[in-house]
C-alpha cells in the first residue's frame, strides 16, 4: 500500500505539535517555582498573568482572530470575568504554594482539581460516571498518596492549604467554562479573556496590598522564571491551536496525559528535586488512571 508522503508529513507535524504542547505545559510549574522562591508571589502571579494575556493577544493576531475576541456578548463577558477571577485565585495560590512546597509535591495535589471536576460534572451536568471511571479516579488518588507519602514533615505545611485552594479554584474554572460558557466556545478567545481578567484582578490585589514596590526586588532569576512560565503556557496554547488546524485534537488527547510525567521530570532536572521510588510509582499510577478515564474502556 502506497502512503502519501505529504499526508505522513502532516501527521508527524500534528503529533509533534501535540507533544510540544504537553512538554511546554509540563515545564510551567518549574518556572513558576523558580520565580516564587525569589519574588513576592502576588506580584509574580500578576506579572505572569499580564505576560500571558499579551502572548494570547499575539496568538490571536497571528491567527486572525482579534475580531472574534471583540464579538463576545455581555453575558459571555460576565462569565469570562468569573473564570478570570477564579484563574487569578488559582495562579496566586500556586505561586504562593510553590514558595514553600516543591513542584513534585504541590502539582500532584493540584491534580485533584480534575477529579473534583469529574465528580461535580456528574452531579451538575449528568456526565456519565461508571464503575470504570470511578476505579480510575481511585487509581489517581492512590498515585497522589504514593507521591505525597515521602513528604518531609517540616514546620510549615501552609503550602498544602494554598494547593487545596488552587484545587477548588481550578475546578471552578472548568465547571464555569463547561456550564456557562460552553465547551464549543472559541478556545483562543477564551484563553485571552481569562488571562486578561485574571491580570486585572491580580494587579488590583497587588496595588491594594502595596506589593508593587516589591517588583524592584525581583532578582534576575525571578524575572526569568515568570517570563518563561508565561511563555511556556502560551506556547502550549499556540501548539494546541496549530494542531487543531490539522485535525481534531481530541484524537491526540492520549499525548496530553504525559503532562504529569513531564512535570515530575522537569522538577527533577531544573529544581533538582529528589524523587524516591514511591513518587515514581505514584506518577505511573496517575498516568494509568488518567489514560483509563480518557479511553473510557
Buried (B, 14 or more C-beta within 10 A) or exposed (E): EEEEEEEEEEBEEBBEBBBBBBBBBBBBBBBBBBBBBBBBBBBBBBBBBBBBBBBBBEBBEEBEBBEBBEEBEEEBEEBBBBBBBBBBBBBBBBBBBBBBBBBBBBBBBBBBBBBBBBBBBBEEEEBEBEEBBBEBBEBBBBBBEBBBEBBEEEEEEEBBEBBBBBBBBBBBBBBBBBBBBEEEBBBBBBBBBBBBBBBBBBBEBBEEEEBBEBBEEBEEEBBBBBBBBBBBBBBBBBBBBBBBEBEEBEEBBEBBBBBBBBBBBBBBEBBEBEBEEBBEBBBBBBBBBBBBBBEEE
